[in-house]
């Protein structure tokens, strides 16, 4: 069987399964879903075309669901949950399409001609990531190399991970395994509350307190430095790491811990030899989520760094200042036009893809942990 025939058979099987699913739906779901979907599609079409009567199908959608909530409450709840999920996926897809469309000009400007196995072709945007000439970012000459931004993001993320990883896992272990009940009831909500503090507050404290301390004690030539940004972002990522890692550690079956204790192991030996290895996938997912927070942090980096579009000299100088992808966008979007705005969208594409990959990786690791603890591996 050819690849085309196999693909055709899979599509036909999926279509038959979808048709069977529709047939099995109850009458309420068909009525509410049919009317609601009809009005919703009409609203989206009218809104996209800029029709001033777009509110009419929206009112119809609300009325259809109000009728469904009165006549078929269960079917309406299922349908609205499905619509909410579909809208989430749709918004994510639209964001991806919009980012790539708006960054197309910059990728075209920074394309690079390469030859591979005797074949020559242009790779869009390649010079953005490989151009290490100076100046890197010169909008007047339409030069948009992201090397300083990528390096600044990498270094600050590395420092933040070194701060949030060990401290976050240690905090999660203490809350879940060592703290008495009354302390756990206080510490867990307190740590989660830290996530609600605005990032500009962290950035302001880092700029005034930490950067000032570094300038006074180390006589740095610039007020902002990568190490300060990394430390502040690491503290900001701590609540995420502690909360997710604590949930992973708490999900380890009690029978495993009891068995270890029954064999004569101490509480610390049980924690390090049983609990932590069993929850390693979830803990790793927590650290990845914290790294995602560090990569996407904007205000703290923008406030603290000097936002210099050049690499530190020497490159490993963490006490120097450069710029990150997020601070680049935040500091220049107000004055950007034309190709410069497109280049900022290209930086957004890099950020989006990076954070999306980290999120998918954390979800995969967490799913693997669930399968492992469930005895499916």
N, C-alpha and C positions, 0 to 999 in steps of 0.2 A: 504494500500500500504506500502510495506516494505521500509526501508531506502535505500537499494541497488537499488530497482526499482525507487524510487524517484530521486536518484542521476543519474541513467541511463537516465531517462527522461529529466533531466536538461541538461545533456551532449548532448543528441540528439537535444534538442531545440536550444542549442547554436550552434551546428554544422549546423543545417538548417538555422539559422539566418546568420551565416557566409557565407554559400553558396549563400543565397539570396543577401547578400551584394556584393559578388564577381560578381554575374550575373548583378547587376545594375551598375557596374563600366563601364565607357565609354571606348572606344577602346584605346585611348591614355594612360590611366592609366594602362590598361592591358598590353600594349606593353612595356611601360617604366618600370612598376613595375615588369613584368615577367623577362625581360632581366637584369634589375638592380639587382633583388634579386638573380637570377641565378649566376651572376658574383660575387656578394657579398658573397654568401654562399661558392662558390669555393675559393675565396680569404681567408676567415676565416679558411676553412678546410686546405688549403695549408700552411697558416701561422702557424696554430696550430701544424701541422706535421713537421714544419721546412723545407718545400720545398723551394729551391732556386728560383723556378719559380712562387712564390706567386705573384710577381708583374704583371704577365700576366693577371689574372682575374681582378686585380685592375685597370689596364689600360682599360680593357673591360668595367668595371663599369663606369669609367669616360667617356669613349666614348659613352656608351649607354645613359647616362644622358646628354651629350653634344648634341647628336642627338635629345633627347626628349625636351631639352630646345629650340631647333630650330623648331621642328615639333609640339610638344605638350607642350607648356610652362606651362599651368595651371596644367596639369597632372603631369609634372615633379616637379613642386614646391610642390604639395601635397605629392608626393612620397618621396622627399628629407626631407620634414618636418617629415613624418612618420618614415623614417630611423633614423633621428636624435633623435627622441623620443625613438624609440626602442633601439638604441645604449646606450642611457642614462640609461634605465632600465637594459639593459644587463650588463653594466659596474658595476652598483650597485650590481646586483646579483653576478657577478664574484668576486667583492671585498669581499662580505659576505662569499662566498664559500672559497676563498683563506685564509681569516682570520681564519675561523674555522678549516680548514685543517692544517694550520701551527701551531695553538695553541693546536692541539689534544694531543700532547705528554705531555704538561704541565698539561692539564686537567686530563690526565690519572695519572700522577705522584701525583697530589694533590687530587685524589679522596678520598672519605670517606665512610666507611661502616656504614650503618644505618639500623635500624629495625623499621618497621612500620606495626602495626596490625599483628604481627607475621611473617611478610615477611622481609627477609634480602636481601639487594642489595647495590651495590656501586653507589654513585652519583658522576659523573665526576666533578672535580674542586671544590667540596664543601669546601675543606680545604683552598682554596684560600681566601674564604670570611668569614670563621668561625674560622680559626686558629689565636689565639691571643697570642700564645707563642712567646718568644724571643729566638733567632733572627728570624725576619720575612723573610728576604731576604738573603739567603746564597746559592749562586750558587754552591759552592764546595760540599754542602750537599744536593743539589737539593731540597731546601726549598724555596718556592715561595708563601708566603702569601701576599695578597694585602691589608691587613687591614690599614697600614699607608698611602698607596696611596689613598685608598678610603676615609679615614678620611680627608686627606689633600685636596683632590678634593672637598669633601662636604663642608668643612669649607670655603675654598677660594671662592667657588661658592655662598655660603650663604652670605658672606660679599659683594661679587660683586653684587649680586642681591639687597642687601640693599642699595648699592650705586646707581646702574643703574636704579632700579625700580622707586623710588620716583623722583629722578632728571630727569630721562628720560620722565616720564609722565608730570612733571611740565614744562619741556622744550617744549614738544609737545603741551601742552595746551597754553603756551605763544605764540608760533609761529603761531598756527592755529587760536586762538580766541582773543588774546589780542594785539599782535604786529601790528603796522601800516604796510601798504603795503610795504614801502621802507625797513623797518627793516626785514620783512619776506623774501624779495628777497635777502637779505644779509645773514641772519641767517641760512636759510635752506640749501643752498649750502655749507656754512661754516661747519655746523655740519656734513653733508655727507662727506665732504673732510677729516674730522678726521678719518673716517673709512679706508682711504687709507694710513695712516701713518703706516709704518712697526711695527710689534709687538716688534721687537728687540729694537726699539727706545724707546717705552714705558718702556720695561724692563730695559734698560740701565739707563733711567732717574729715575725709581723707585729704582734701585740699588744704584746709586750715591747720589741722593738727599734724597729720603724718608728713605731708610735704614740708610744712614748716620745720618739723623736727629734723627731717633729712637735710634740709638746707642749712640748718644751724650746726648740726653735728658732722656732716660730711662735706660741707661747702660745695654742693652740686652746682654746676653752671646753669642749669635750668630748674625751674620751680617744680615741674612735674617729672615723674620718673615711672618707668614700667613696673618696677618692683612695688611701688605704692599702689598703682592701679591693680596689679595682680592680687595683692593682699586684700584690698578693699572688696574686689569682686569675689574673692574666695570667701570672705566673711558673709557676703550677700548670698552666696550659694549654699552656705552651711544649713539653713533651715530646710532646703529641698533635700539635701543629702541625708540629714538626720531623720527627717520624717519618713522618707521612702525606705531608707535602710532599716529603720526601727520596725516598720511594718513587715519587711522581709524577714527580719530576725524573729519577730513575734509569730510569724506563720510557720516556723519550724515545729513539727509535731512534738508534743510534750513527752510522748513515749520514747523518742530518741534520747532526750535528756535524762529521763528517768532510768532508762537502761544503762546509760553511762554512769550515772551516780550509783546504781545498784552494783555495778562491777568494781566499785571502789575509787572511781575517779573523783577528784575534787571539783568544786564548782567552776574554778578557773580552767581546769583541764577540760571540763565538759564544754565550756564556752569556746575555747580555742580549738578543740579537736572535733567537736560535733556540731555545735550551733553555728559557728561562723562558716565552716566549710559547706554545711547544708544550705546556708542562705547566701552563698557566694554570688550566685547569679543575680539575685535581687539586690545585693549590695553593689555589685558592678553596675547594674541598671541605675541605681541611685546616683552613683558617681558620674555616670554618663549624662544623666539629667542635669546634674550640677554643672558639668562641663558645658552643656547646651545653654544654661543660664549665663555662664561666663562668656561664651562666644557672642551671645546676643546682647550683652549689657551695653547700654548707650551712654546714659547721663554721667555715670561715675567716670568713665574714660574721657568723656568730652570735657568735664569740669577739671579733672586733674592734669591730663596731658597737655603739653604745649602745642599739640597738633601740627608737628613738623612733618612735611611730606618727604622725608628722607630717612635712610637707614641709620641706626646708631653706629658710631665709630669708636671702638671696634664693635663688630656685630653682636658680640655676646655681652655687651655692656647693658646690664639690666637697670643701672642707675641713670641711663640716658633716657631721652624722650623721643618719641616718634608719634605715630598715629595708628589707630585701629580702623577696621572697616566701619564699625558703627559710628565712631566719632567723626570719620570722614563725611558720612552722610549727614549727620546732625549739624556739623559746622558749615557745610557748604550748600545744602539744598536751598537755602533762602536766596542765594545769589546766582544759582546755576541756571543756565539756559542752554538749549541746543544740545550739542554733543557732550557738554559737561554734565548735564542732567542725565543723559543716556548712560554716561560712565558711572554716575552714582547708582543708577538702576542696575548696572552690571555688578557693582559691589554688593547690592542687595541680592542679586541672584546667587552670588557666592555664599553670602550669609544664609540665605534660605536653604540652599542645597546642603550646606554643612549642618545646620541645625536639624533639618529633616532627616539626614542620615544618622545623626546622633539619636534622634527620637526613635527612629525605626530600629536602630541597634539596641536601645534600651528595652523596647517592647519585645524584641526577639529574645533577649537575655531573660527578661521576666517570664515570658512564656515557657522558655526552657526550664527555668527554675520550678514553675508550676508542674510541668510534666515530670521532672525529676522527683519532686516531693510526692507526686501522685503515684509513683511507681511505674510510670510509663516508659522509663528509660533504663 
